[in-house]
Amino acid sequence: MKNRIDYCLEKIKSENRPALVPYLTVGYPHASISESLATAVLANGADMLELGIPFSDPLADGPTIQMTSFRALENGTTVQTAIDTVAGLRSIDIEAPLIFMGYFNPFLQYGISRFLRVAADAGLDGLIVPDLPSEESKLVATESRNVGIHLIPLLAPTSTDERIESACAEAGGFIYCVSLTGVTGARSRLSTGVETLVGRIRKYTNLPVLVGFGVSSKEDVERIGKFADGAVVGSALLDAISKSKEGEEIEVASNFINGLVT
């Protein structure tokens, strides 16, 4: 079943350009401006939005996203907060695809079936779970599919061909290609092996492939666009927001995203 992610990526492909997908941590820097930040980045060149659900043990995340997660938890952010954020964005006619990235345990505590049903009703389009146990992936993929949410896998340079094939078989929307081994974080240059990984993934799926982890500049986005279908920008955006003055976060985020596309 197609949803907003598919239609968005089809349109972007017809425009012969890479998709730009920023990552924001729900509840950071303040719960009160999460929706405004999301609206601002979407208005300034973002095609889709990845919303991070904070967790106390974010094993795939580097220092920047860990910091934002801990701050968001201190602000009282929960899975329900994230769902409410999606519902709030849909209530003001935001039609861009919205994707959650979160760790398995909070979803398990909420109740997987209940979470997927409530998130779908709110208007969620995609779900990325970095630590999804392999024995749970088929069940989660099936239940996600049943409510119209795409389960999007993370594949890394260390992924075996068997892992790539099995992940692609359950995937929807796109494949998230991790550009390097390690945790998230802005870096001065992209891994040289990422193009090889994208080629390996394309042997097993016709879904678009987006690249994340270490993307920090317009040059990175342009380079990725030569061999992949889009780029995810997280830590570099959150770094910019974290260094901004109180009250200037939305302007700084808007300018950062605009600088990646103009």
C-alpha positions in Angstrom: 0.0 0.0 0.0 1.5 3.3 -1.0 1.5 6.3 1.3 2.9 9.9 1.4 6.5 8.6 1.4 6.1 6.8 -1.9 4.3 9.7 -3.7 6.8 12.2 -2.4 9.8 10.2 -3.5 8.3 9.5 -6.9 7.7 13.2 -7.4 11.3 14.0 -6.3 12.7 11.4 -8.7 10.7 13.0 -11.6 12.4 16.3 -10.6 15.8 14.6 -10.9 17.1 15.7 -7.5 17.8 14.1 -4.1 15.3 14.1 -1.3 16.2 16.1 1.8 15.1 14.6 5.1 16.0 16.5 8.3 15.9 14.8 11.7 14.5 16.6 14.8 14.3 15.2 18.3 10.7 15.6 19.6 10.7 17.8 22.7 14.0 19.5 22.0 15.0 22.2 22.8 11.5 22.8 24.3 8.3 20.8 23.9 6.5 24.0 23.1 8.4 24.6 19.8 8.6 21.1 18.4 5.7 21.7 16.0 7.0 25.1 15.0 10.5 23.7 14.3 9.0 21.0 12.2 6.9 23.4 10.2 9.9 25.7 9.7 12.2 23.1 8.2 9.5 21.8 6.0 8.8 25.3 4.7 12.5 25.9 3.9 13.3 23.0 1.6 12.8 19.7 3.5 10.8 17.1 1.7 10.1 14.7 4.6 10.7 14.9 8.3 12.2 12.3 10.6 11.1 12.8 14.2 13.3 11.2 16.8 11.6 9.8 19.9 14.0 10.2 22.9 15.3 7.2 24.8 17.5 6.8 27.8 19.9 4.4 26.0 20.3 5.6 22.4 22.9 3.1 21.3 23.1 4.2 17.6 23.3 7.9 18.4 26.3 10.1 18.8 26.8 12.9 21.4 24.6 15.5 19.7 21.5 13.4 19.4 22.1 11.8 22.8 22.2 15.3 24.3 19.0 16.3 22.6 17.3 13.0 23.7 18.3 13.5 27.4 17.1 17.1 27.3 13.8 16.0 25.7 13.3 13.3 28.3 13.9 16.0 31.0 11.2 18.0 29.3 8.8 15.1 29.8 8.7 13.8 26.2 7.1 10.4 25.6 5.9 8.3 22.7 2.5 9.9 23.2 4.1 13.3 22.9 5.6 12.3 19.5 2.2 11.0 18.4 0.5 14.2 19.5 3.2 16.2 17.5 2.3 14.3 14.3 -1.4 14.9 15.0 -0.7 18.6 15.6 1.2 18.9 12.3 -1.6 17.2 10.4 -4.2 19.5 12.0 -2.5 22.5 10.4 -2.5 20.8 7.0 1.1 19.6 6.9 1.1 17.0 4.1 4.8 16.1 4.0 5.7 12.5 5.0 6.4 12.1 8.7 8.6 9.3 10.0 9.4 8.2 13.6 12.9 7.0 14.5 12.9 5.4 17.9 14.2 2.5 19.9 12.2 -0.7 20.4 11.6 -0.6 24.2 9.4 2.5 24.4 7.2 1.1 21.6 7.0 -2.2 23.4 6.0 -0.5 26.6 3.3 1.4 24.8 2.2 -1.8 23.1 3.3 -2.4 19.5 -0.2 -2.9 18.0 -1.7 0.0 19.9 1.2 2.2 19.0 1.0 1.5 15.3 -2.8 2.0 15.3 -2.7 5.2 17.2 0.3 6.6 15.2 -1.4 5.7 11.9 -4.6 7.5 13.0 -2.5 10.6 13.9 -1.0 10.6 10.4 2.4 8.8 10.7 3.9 7.4 7.4 7.1 5.6 8.4 8.9 3.9 11.3 12.6 3.3 11.8 13.7 1.2 14.8 17.5 0.9 14.9 17.5 -1.9 17.5 14.5 -3.9 16.3 15.1 -7.6 17.1 15.2 -9.8 14.0 12.7 -12.1 15.6 10.2 -9.2 15.9 10.8 -7.6 12.5 8.3 -9.7 10.5 5.6 -9.1 13.0 6.2 -5.4 13.2 6.5 -5.2 9.4 3.2 -7.0 8.9 1.3 -4.9 11.5 2.8 -1.7 10.2 1.8 -2.6 6.7 -1.7 -3.3 7.8 -2.2 0.2 9.1 -0.4 1.9 6.2 2.9 2.7 7.9 6.2 1.7 6.2 8.8 -0.1 8.2 12.1 1.4 7.1 15.3 -0.7 7.8 18.7 0.6 8.6 21.5 -1.0 6.7 25.2 -0.5 7.4 28.5 -1.3 5.7 28.8 -4.3 8.0 25.4 -5.7 6.9 25.8 -9.1 5.2 24.1 -9.8 1.9 21.7 -12.1 3.8 20.8 -9.3 6.2 20.3 -6.8 3.3 18.1 -9.3 1.4 15.9 -10.1 4.4 15.6 -6.4 5.4 14.6 -5.4 1.9 12.0 -8.1 1.7 10.1 -6.5 4.7 10.8 -2.9 3.9 8.5 -0.2 2.7 9.0 3.4 1.6 12.8 3.5 1.3 15.9 1.9 2.7 18.0 3.9 5.1 21.6 3.4 4.3 24.0 4.2 7.2 27.0 5.8 5.6 29.6 4.5 8.1 30.1 2.1 10.9 29.5 3.7 14.3 27.1 6.3 15.8 25.3 9.3 14.3 27.1 12.6 14.1 28.2 15.4 11.8 31.5 14.8 10.2 33.8 16.8 7.9 33.6 14.2 5.1 31.4 11.3 4.1 32.6 7.7 4.2 34.1 6.6 0.9 32.4 3.2 1.1 28.8 4.5 1.1 28.4 4.3 -2.7 29.4 0.6 -2.6 26.9 -0.1 0.1 24.1 1.6 -2.0 25.1 -0.6 -4.9 24.8 -3.7 -2.8 21.4 -2.7 -1.5 20.1 -2.0 -5.0 20.7 -5.7 -6.0 17.8 -6.6 -3.6 15.2 -3.9 -4.0 13.7 -1.3 -6.3 12.9 0.9 -3.3 14.6 4.3 -3.1 17.8 4.4 -1.0 18.5 7.3 1.3 21.8 8.0 3.0 22.3 9.2 6.6 24.8 9.4 9.4 27.5 12.0 8.9 25.7 14.2 6.4 26.4 17.9 7.2 26.6 20.1 4.2 25.1 21.0 0.8 28.1 19.4 -0.8 27.3 16.1 1.0 23.7 16.2 -0.2 24.8 16.9 -3.8 27.4 14.1 -3.7 24.8 11.6 -2.3 22.4 12.7 -5.0 24.7 11.3 -7.6 24.3 7.7 -6.5 21.4 7.6 -4.0 17.8 9.0 -3.8 18.2 11.4 -0.9 20.0 12.4 2.3 19.0 12.5 6.0 20.5 15.3 8.0 20.4 15.1 11.8 23.3 15.9 14.0 24.5 18.9 12.0 21.0 20.5 12.2 20.7 19.8 15.9 24.2 21.1 16.4 23.1 24.4 14.8 20.0 24.5 16.9 21.9 23.8 20.1 24.3 26.7 19.5 21.5 29.2 18.8 20.4 31.8 21.2 17.2 31.3 23.2 14.3 32.3 20.9 16.3 32.0 17.7 16.1 28.3 17.2 13.4 28.3 14.5 15.3 31.0 12.5 18.6 29.1 12.8 16.9 25.8 11.8 15.2 27.4 8.8 18.4 29.0 7.6 20.4 25.8 8.0 17.9 23.7 5.8 17.6 26.5 3.3 21.4 26.5 3.0 21.3 22.8 2.0 19.0 23.4 -1.0 19.9 26.9 -2.4 
